Amino acid sequence: MSEPIIVQKAPYPVNVDEGKKYFWCACGKSAKQPFCDGSHQGTEFTPFSYTAEKTRTLYFCGCKHTKGVPLCDGSHNALD
């Protein structure tokens, strides 16, 4: 399995809207981080669909190594 590109070693704060669907980039290639722009085409990666439960600020993973996909779990702190 390929490793995703580490875009940044910090989360992306995003204001989400209740009921809206977001597609988190899992490969790290998207120019619209932290969301998918289709750059994963031809790879084994696929975006992760997330529907906001309520309107608030969430922190989407920027390093692409979170175990709590798509939200940051602090995994970036253990990366080299």
DOTIVO-717036 format. One record per residue (C-alpha): x negated, y negated, z negated; residue in one letter. Coordinates in nm, 3 decimals, decimal comma. Each point is the difference from the previous one (the first is absolute). Layout:
<pavos>
pavo xx->X; yy->Y; zz->Z; pado->A
...
</pavos>
This chain:
<pavos>
pavo xx->0,000; yy->0,000; zz->0,000; pado->M
pavo xx->-0,122; yy->-0,348; zz->0,086; pado->S
pavo xx->-0,057; yy->-0,268; zz->-0,260; pado->E
pavo xx->0,200; yy->-0,322; zz->0,024; pado->P
pavo xx->-0,181; yy->-0,329; zz->0,050; pado->I
pavo xx->-0,040; yy->-0,192; zz->-0,326; pado->I
pavo xx->0,147; yy->-0,337; zz->0,092; pado->V
pavo xx->-0,059; yy->-0,163; zz->-0,337; pado->Q
pavo xx->-0,070; yy->0,113; zz->-0,355; pado->K
pavo xx->0,300; yy->-0,181; zz->-0,141; pado->A
pavo xx->0,377; yy->0,022; zz->0,039; pado->P
pavo xx->0,215; yy->-0,220; zz->0,222; pado->Y
pavo xx->0,269; yy->-0,186; zz->-0,197; pado->P
pavo xx->0,320; yy->0,005; zz->0,205; pado->V
pavo xx->0,339; yy->-0,152; zz->-0,076; pado->N
pavo xx->0,245; yy->0,275; zz->0,100; pado->V
pavo xx->0,374; yy->-0,030; zz->0,050; pado->D
pavo xx->0,249; yy->0,247; zz->-0,146; pado->E
pavo xx->0,112; yy->0,258; zz->0,254; pado->G
pavo xx->-0,260; yy->-0,099; zz->0,263; pado->K
pavo xx->-0,221; yy->0,273; zz->0,148; pado->K
pavo xx->-0,378; yy->-0,052; zz->0,020; pado->Y
pavo xx->-0,253; yy->0,214; zz->0,186; pado->F
pavo xx->-0,333; yy->0,013; zz->-0,183; pado->W
pavo xx->-0,312; yy->0,056; zz->0,211; pado->C
pavo xx->-0,175; yy->0,322; zz->-0,108; pado->A
pavo xx->-0,289; yy->-0,008; zz->0,249; pado->C
pavo xx->-0,143; yy->-0,345; zz->-0,071; pado->G
pavo xx->-0,008; yy->-0,099; zz->0,369; pado->K
pavo xx->0,300; yy->-0,233; zz->0,004; pado->S
pavo xx->-0,056; yy->-0,370; zz->0,062; pado->A
pavo xx->0,316; yy->-0,069; zz->-0,207; pado->K
pavo xx->-0,123; yy->0,137; zz->-0,334; pado->Q
pavo xx->0,133; yy->0,145; zz->-0,217; pado->P
pavo xx->0,264; yy->0,097; zz->0,255; pado->F
pavo xx->-0,011; yy->0,210; zz->0,314; pado->C
pavo xx->-0,038; yy->-0,150; zz->0,348; pado->D
pavo xx->-0,025; yy->0,334; zz->0,185; pado->G
pavo xx->-0,381; yy->0,012; zz->0,002; pado->S
pavo xx->0,010; yy->0,355; zz->-0,139; pado->H
pavo xx->0,111; yy->0,134; zz->0,340; pado->Q
pavo xx->-0,229; yy->0,286; zz->0,102; pado->G
pavo xx->-0,108; yy->0,071; zz->-0,359; pado->T
pavo xx->0,128; yy->0,242; zz->-0,260; pado->E
pavo xx->0,134; yy->-0,288; zz->-0,211; pado->F
pavo xx->0,360; yy->-0,114; zz->-0,018; pado->T
pavo xx->0,144; yy->-0,300; zz->-0,183; pado->P
pavo xx->0,184; yy->0,047; zz->-0,329; pado->F
pavo xx->0,359; yy->-0,123; zz->-0,012; pado->S
pavo xx->0,094; yy->-0,185; zz->-0,318; pado->Y
pavo xx->0,343; yy->-0,148; zz->-0,078; pado->T
pavo xx->0,000; yy->-0,270; zz->-0,267; pado->A
pavo xx->0,225; yy->0,081; zz->-0,294; pado->E
pavo xx->0,026; yy->-0,365; zz->-0,103; pado->K
pavo xx->-0,135; yy->-0,341; zz->0,097; pado->T
pavo xx->-0,335; yy->-0,058; zz->-0,172; pado->R
pavo xx->-0,376; yy->-0,015; zz->0,054; pado->T
pavo xx->-0,172; yy->0,335; zz->0,055; pado->L
pavo xx->-0,368; yy->0,078; zz->0,047; pado->Y
pavo xx->-0,064; yy->0,210; zz->0,310; pado->F
pavo xx->-0,324; yy->0,197; zz->0,018; pado->C
pavo xx->-0,276; yy->-0,159; zz->0,206; pado->G
pavo xx->-0,266; yy->0,270; zz->-0,033; pado->C
pavo xx->0,229; yy->0,275; zz->0,140; pado->K
pavo xx->-0,110; yy->0,246; zz->-0,272; pado->H
pavo xx->0,286; yy->-0,042; zz->-0,249; pado->T
pavo xx->0,168; yy->0,310; zz->-0,137; pado->K
pavo xx->0,315; yy->-0,209; zz->-0,053; pado->G
pavo xx->0,065; yy->-0,068; zz->0,369; pado->V
pavo xx->0,069; yy->-0,271; zz->0,104; pado->P
pavo xx->-0,064; yy->-0,196; zz->-0,319; pado->L
pavo xx->-0,337; yy->-0,072; zz->-0,160; pado->C
pavo xx->-0,098; yy->0,233; zz->-0,284; pado->D
pavo xx->-0,348; yy->-0,145; zz->-0,057; pado->G
pavo xx->-0,179; yy->0,264; zz->0,213; pado->S
pavo xx->-0,206; yy->-0,279; zz->0,158; pado->H
pavo xx->-0,189; yy->-0,032; zz->-0,330; pado->N
pavo xx->-0,160; yy->0,343; zz->0,054; pado->A
pavo xx->-0,109; yy->-0,058; zz->0,361; pado->L
pavo xx->-0,361; yy->-0,073; zz->0,095; pado->D
</pavos>
